[in-house]
Amino acid sequence: MLLRVKRLGIILAGGSGQRFGDQIPKQFIRLAGESVLRRSVVALASGGAFDHIVVAANPDWLDETNEALKGLLGPALSVVPGGSSRNESTRAGLDALKAADGDIVLIHDAVRPLLSRDVVERVVAPLVEGRADAVDTTIPTPDTLVIVDGDRITDIPNRSLYRRGQTPQGFVVGTLRTAYANTPIGSQATDDCTLVLRHVPGARLLHVDGAEENIKITTPIDLVLADRLIQLQSIPPSKATTPAGNSSHWSGRRVVIVGGTSGIGAAIATELAALGARIAAVGRSAADDVTSASGAEAALATAAASLGGVDDLFVTAGVLHMGPLANQDAADIVETLAVNLAASVYLARAAHSHLAKSAGSLTLFTSSSFTKGRPNYAVYSATKAAIVNLMQALADEWSSVNIRVNAVAPERANTPMRQTAFPNEDHTVLLSAEEVAAATLRLAASGLTGQVLDVRR
């Protein structure tokens, strides 16, 4: 039987960053344009319909916490001062929620930004189904465990009996309150399931599978790993959706599409025209060469003058020259670097002033080749990996002026470029340009930044 209760959340953000060794707490470090804290909050909130989430913040960093969550704060998300320990921060968050004993609450670390919706749903399910009073998130340990006393090994236990704990942890609120009420003054634990296990006799504790990528950013190397995971992470089209009630998002918007006269760019232009956008499509026959800095500046200036400004820029232009690098013609290499990379760099720079005025968006195009270099695609793959790095850097650099920057990575698509490269391929099995265009526009209207949208059937 499903319990009809409120679903609540607590984000523990009281860390000082001492173990991280940085000048600011680790939850404020930026990953691909957004703070670790903001990513962690959004990750938890996206896992279900939460009635209220409280962020228990370091009291010395309340202003910074509110700034990091600007645009998210409201009736469903608030910030309260945390305590001097993890357990005291949990108490502060629980008090602020004013929850009934029968409600459920999920507690998540502010420095686990890669939490997935699937993990959140796995934690919630046993609680709303009435099968558990507390739920821990765990993953297996691949390494042999060794128990030591000083430098002496005392035991090597069966590792199949041990799991590594993650967050979120979930609780029936009354169970968690009982755990804290029964905990002796001065007693501390590294997590809340430990308190339930120790101080609530008979409580039903279950564990559910977490995820290896749900790492906790505690040291600088964790940040490197998280950054790499985000780079390789793509979001499904279902997440890149236009906000509810925003069907008129594109009406009247001033949109520049470079590569907008053929393939995916032309499909984007067609769909935008039907939605009432004002469009400037720049193709190969344009007067200005966008692979040069001066040409990109001129093309954006011309488009902005004709549209009265720029709200969105899509850079879809690309070329594909295949073959072993040692045998590739130098002119083909120059063209690949110019069209696939230099044009995006110069256009982005030229667009910055326009997009800053409109708090607009920049959407670049990479491909499924960005994750790994492949034989006969060396230069092409290198440019596509560079586009992802460019996007992530700009998402971070431009967040302060509210410019959103994303990239689209379509799988094989039926475009003129593809047809030329693979004339004997069955084009009916490929993504259509219209499918890619529709997904691209959902991403651009979604409010997301720093994301790679994986478009596939």
C-alpha positions in Angstrom: 0.0 0.0 0.0 1.4 3.4 -1.0 1.5 6.0 1.8 0.1 9.4 1.0 2.7 11.5 2.8 4.8 14.6 2.1 8.1 14.0 0.5 10.8 16.3 2.0 14.5 16.8 1.6 17.5 18.0 3.5 20.7 19.1 1.8 23.7 19.1 4.2 25.9 22.0 3.1 27.7 22.8 6.3 31.2 21.8 5.1 34.2 24.2 5.6 36.4 22.8 2.8 39.3 22.0 5.1 39.9 18.5 3.7 39.6 19.9 0.2 42.3 22.4 0.9 40.7 25.3 -0.9 39.9 28.9 0.2 36.2 28.3 -0.1 34.0 25.4 1.0 33.9 22.7 -1.7 30.2 23.0 -2.3 30.8 26.4 -3.9 33.4 25.1 -6.4 32.0 25.3 -9.9 31.5 22.3 -12.3 30.7 23.1 -15.9 29.1 26.4 -15.1 27.3 25.6 -11.9 28.3 25.2 -8.3 28.6 21.8 -6.8 25.9 22.8 -4.3 23.5 23.9 -7.0 24.0 20.7 -9.0 23.4 18.6 -5.9 20.2 20.4 -5.0 18.9 20.1 -8.6 19.9 16.5 -8.7 17.9 15.7 -5.6 14.9 17.8 -6.6 14.7 16.2 -10.1 14.3 12.8 -8.5 10.6 13.3 -7.7 7.9 15.7 -6.5 9.3 17.1 -3.3 7.0 19.3 -1.2 9.9 21.1 0.4 13.7 20.9 0.5 15.8 22.6 3.1 19.5 23.4 2.7 21.3 23.4 6.0 24.2 25.7 5.3 27.4 26.7 7.0 26.3 29.8 9.1 29.4 31.6 7.9 28.5 31.2 4.3 24.7 31.9 4.2 25.0 34.8 1.7 27.1 32.6 -0.6 24.6 29.8 -0.3 21.7 32.0 -1.2 23.6 33.4 -4.1 24.5 29.9 -5.4 20.8 29.0 -5.3 19.5 32.2 -6.9 16.5 31.4 -9.1 15.7 28.2 -7.3 14.8 29.5 -3.8 11.0 29.7 -3.1 8.3 27.9 -1.3 9.7 24.5 -2.2 13.4 25.3 -1.4 14.8 27.3 1.5 18.1 27.8 3.3 18.6 27.6 7.1 21.8 27.9 9.2 23.3 24.4 9.9 25.1 23.3 13.0 28.7 22.7 13.9 28.4 19.0 13.0 26.6 16.9 10.4 24.1 15.7 13.0 23.4 19.2 14.2 22.8 20.3 10.6 20.3 17.4 10.2 18.5 18.5 13.3 18.3 22.1 12.0 17.0 20.9 8.7 14.4 18.6 10.3 13.2 21.4 12.6 12.8 23.8 9.7 10.7 21.3 7.7 8.0 21.1 10.4 7.2 17.7 9.1 4.6 15.2 10.5 5.9 12.0 11.9 4.4 10.0 9.0 6.1 12.1 6.3 9.3 10.9 4.6 12.6 12.8 4.3 15.6 12.3 2.2 19.0 13.6 3.4 21.7 14.2 0.8 25.2 15.6 0.8 25.7 19.0 -0.8 28.9 17.6 -2.5 27.3 14.7 -4.4 26.3 16.5 -7.6 26.0 13.5 -9.9 23.0 11.9 -8.1 20.6 10.3 -10.6 16.8 10.2 -10.6 16.9 6.4 -10.6 18.8 6.4 -7.2 16.4 8.8 -5.7 13.4 6.7 -6.8 15.0 3.6 -5.4 15.4 5.3 -2.0 11.8 6.6 -1.9 10.1 3.4 -3.0 10.4 1.3 0.2 9.4 4.3 2.3 6.2 5.1 0.5 5.3 1.4 0.1 5.6 1.1 3.9 8.3 -1.6 3.8 11.0 0.4 5.6 11.5 3.0 8.3 15.0 3.9 7.0 16.8 3.4 3.7 20.5 3.6 3.0 22.1 4.0 -0.4 25.0 1.6 -0.9 27.4 0.2 -3.6 29.6 -2.9 -3.5 33.3 -2.6 -2.8 35.6 -3.9 -5.5 38.7 -3.9 -3.4 39.7 -6.4 -0.7 39.1 -5.1 2.8 41.9 -5.4 5.3 41.5 -4.8 9.0 44.6 -3.5 10.7 46.0 -2.6 14.1 48.8 -0.1 13.5 50.9 -1.7 10.9 49.7 -5.2 11.7 47.0 -7.0 9.7 44.4 -8.6 12.0 41.8 -9.8 9.6 40.7 -9.9 5.9 36.9 -10.2 5.9 34.6 -11.4 3.2 34.1 -8.3 1.2 30.7 -9.5 -0.2 29.3 -8.7 3.2 30.3 -5.1 3.1 29.0 -2.1 1.1 30.1 1.5 0.8 27.5 4.0 2.0 26.3 7.0 -0.1 23.5 9.5 0.0 20.6 10.2 -0.1 19.4 8.3 2.9 15.7 8.2 3.4 13.6 8.0 6.6 10.1 8.1 8.0 10.3 11.4 9.9 9.1 9.9 13.2 11.8 7.2 13.1 14.5 9.8 12.5 13.2 12.0 15.3 13.2 9.0 17.7 16.8 8.3 16.7 17.9 11.8 17.6 15.8 11.9 20.8 17.5 8.6 22.0 21.0 9.7 21.0 23.1 10.6 24.1 24.2 14.2 24.3 27.6 14.6 22.7 27.4 11.4 20.7 28.0 11.8 17.0 27.8 9.6 13.9 29.0 10.0 10.3 25.5 9.4 8.9 21.9 9.2 10.1 21.2 5.5 9.4 23.9 4.8 12.0 21.8 6.7 14.6 18.7 4.7 13.6 20.5 1.4 13.8 22.0 2.2 17.2 19.1 4.0 18.9 15.8 2.8 17.4 15.3 -0.8 18.3 13.2 -2.7 15.9 13.4 -0.1 13.1 13.3 -1.6 9.6 16.5 -0.6 7.8 16.9 -1.5 4.1 19.6 -0.7 1.6 19.2 0.0 -2.1 21.7 0.2 -4.9 23.5 3.5 -5.4 25.7 4.3 -8.3 29.5 4.5 -8.8 29.3 7.9 -10.4 27.4 9.3 -7.3 30.8 10.4 -5.9 31.3 12.6 -2.9 33.7 15.6 -3.6 36.0 15.6 -0.6 39.5 16.0 -2.1 40.9 17.8 -5.3 41.1 14.5 -7.1 37.4 13.9 -6.6 36.8 17.2 -8.4 38.9 16.1 -11.3 36.9 12.8 -11.5 33.5 14.7 -11.2 34.5 17.1 -14.0 35.5 14.2 -16.2 32.3 12.3 -15.4 30.2 15.4 -16.3 32.2 15.8 -19.5 31.3 12.2 -20.5 27.8 12.5 -19.2 25.0 13.3 -21.6 21.4 14.1 -20.7 18.5 12.2 -22.3 16.1 14.2 -24.5 13.4 13.7 -21.9 15.3 15.9 -19.5 15.8 18.7 -22.0 12.2 19.7 -22.1 10.6 23.2 -22.4 9.2 24.2 -19.0 5.5 23.7 -18.5 3.4 26.6 -19.8 6.3 27.8 -21.9 5.0 26.7 -25.3 5.3 30.3 -26.5 9.0 30.5 -25.5 10.2 30.9 -29.0 7.6 33.5 -30.2 9.4 36.7 -31.1 12.9 35.5 -30.0 15.8 36.7 -32.1 17.7 33.6 -33.3 20.9 33.3 -35.3 21.7 29.9 -36.9 25.1 29.4 -38.4 24.8 26.5 -40.8 21.2 27.4 -41.0 20.7 26.8 -44.7 21.1 23.0 -44.8 20.9 19.9 -42.7 20.2 20.2 -39.0 20.5 24.0 -39.1 17.9 24.3 -41.8 15.6 22.0 -39.8 16.0 24.2 -36.7 15.2 27.3 -38.8 12.1 25.7 -40.2 10.8 24.7 -36.7 11.6 28.1 -35.2 9.8 29.9 -38.0 6.7 27.8 -37.3 7.0 28.8 -33.6 7.1 32.5 -34.4 10.8 33.2 -33.9 12.7 35.8 -35.9 15.6 34.1 -37.7 18.9 35.0 -39.3 20.3 32.0 -41.1 24.0 32.1 -42.0 25.2 29.6 -44.6 28.3 28.9 -46.7 27.4 31.5 -49.2 27.3 34.3 -46.6 29.4 37.3 -47.2 31.4 36.9 -44.0 33.7 34.0 -43.3 32.9 32.9 -39.8 36.0 30.8 -39.5 37.9 34.1 -39.0 37.6 36.4 -36.1 36.7 39.4 -38.2 34.2 37.4 -40.2 32.5 36.1 -37.1 32.3 39.6 -35.7 30.8 40.9 -38.9 28.3 38.1 -39.3 27.0 38.6 -35.7 26.9 42.4 -36.1 24.9 42.0 -39.3 22.4 39.5 -37.8 22.0 41.6 -34.6 21.3 44.7 -36.6 18.6 43.0 -38.7 17.0 41.3 -35.7 17.4 44.2 -33.2 19.6 42.0 -31.0 20.3 38.3 -30.4 18.6 36.0 -27.9 19.9 32.7 -29.1 22.8 31.5 -31.3 23.0 28.0 -32.7 26.3 26.9 -34.4 25.5 23.8 -36.5 28.0 24.1 -39.3 30.5 21.2 -39.7 32.6 19.2 -42.1 33.9 15.6 -42.1 37.2 14.5 -43.8 38.1 10.9 -43.1 41.3 9.0 -43.5 44.6 8.3 -41.7 46.2 11.5 -40.4 49.5 10.8 -42.1 47.8 10.7 -45.5 45.3 13.5 -45.0 45.6 16.5 -47.2 46.7 19.6 -45.3 43.9 21.7 -46.7 41.4 19.2 -45.4 42.9 19.4 -41.9 42.8 23.2 -42.0 39.2 23.2 -43.1 38.2 20.7 -40.4 39.9 22.8 -37.6 38.4 26.0 -39.0 34.8 25.0 -39.6 34.4 22.6 -36.7 36.3 24.5 -34.0 37.6 28.0 -34.9 34.2 29.1 -36.1 32.6 28.2 -32.8 35.3 30.0 -30.8 35.1 33.2 -32.9 31.3 33.2 -33.0 31.0 32.6 -29.3 33.3 35.5 -28.6 31.5 37.7 -31.1 28.1 36.8 -29.6 29.0 37.4 -25.9 28.0 41.1 -25.8 24.7 40.4 -27.6 23.8 37.4 -25.4 24.8 39.2 -22.2 22.2 41.9 -23.0 19.4 39.4 -23.5 20.5 36.8 -21.0 20.4 34.4 -23.9 21.8 31.0 -25.0 24.5 29.6 -27.1 24.2 26.0 -28.4 27.2 24.3 -30.0 27.3 21.0 -31.9 29.6 18.1 -31.1 29.0 14.5 -32.0 29.1 11.0 -30.6 32.8 11.0 -31.5 33.7 13.5 -28.7 34.2 10.8 -26.1 36.9 8.8 -27.9 39.3 9.4 -30.7 38.8 6.8 -33.5 41.1 5.7 -36.4 40.5 7.7 -39.6 38.6 10.4 -37.6 41.6 11.9 -35.7 41.1 15.6 -36.5 37.3 15.4 -36.6 37.1 13.7 -33.2 39.6 16.1 -31.8 37.5 19.1 -32.8 34.3 17.5 -31.4 36.0 16.9 -28.0 37.3 20.5 -28.0 33.7 21.7 -28.6 32.6 20.0 -25.3 35.5 21.6 -23.4 34.7 25.0 -25.0 31.1 24.7 -24.0 31.9 23.7 -20.4 34.4 26.6 -20.0 31.9 29.1 -21.4 29.1 27.8 -19.3 31.2 28.6 -16.3 32.7 31.9 -17.5 29.3 33.3 -18.6 27.1 32.2 -15.8 27.5 35.5 -14.0 25.8 37.3 -16.9 23.1 34.6 -17.2 24.2 33.2 -20.6 23.4 29.5 -20.9 25.8 27.4 -23.0 25.1 23.8 -24.0 26.1 21.3 -26.7 24.2 18.8 -28.7 25.7 15.4 -29.6 23.6 13.6 -32.2 24.2 10.0 -33.2 24.4 9.3 -36.9 22.0 11.8 -38.6 20.7 12.0 -42.1 22.4 15.2 -43.3 24.1 16.2 -46.5 27.5 15.9 -44.8 26.7 12.3 -43.8 25.3 11.4 -47.2 28.4 12.7 -48.9 30.7 10.7 -46.6 28.7 7.5 -46.7 26.8 7.5 -50.0 26.0 3.7 -49.8 24.6 3.8 -46.2 21.0 3.0 -45.5 19.8 6.5 -44.6 16.4 5.3 -43.4 18.0 4.0 -40.2 19.6 7.4 -39.3 18.2 10.2 -37.1 16.3 12.7 -39.2 17.4 16.4 -39.1 14.0 17.2 -37.8 14.4 14.9 -34.8 17.7 16.5 -33.9 16.2 20.0 -34.3 13.3 19.3 -32.0 15.6 17.9 -29.3 17.9 20.9 -29.7 15.2 23.4 -29.2 13.9 21.7 -26.1 17.4 21.9 -24.7 17.8 25.6 -25.5 14.5 26.4 -23.9 15.0 24.3 -20.8 17.0 26.6 -18.6 19.9 24.1 -18.4 23.5 25.1 -18.9 26.8 23.2 -19.2 25.1 20.2 -20.6 25.7 17.7 -23.4 22.5 16.5 -25.0 22.8 13.0 -26.4 20.2 12.7 -29.2 19.6 9.2 -30.3 16.7 6.9 -31.2 
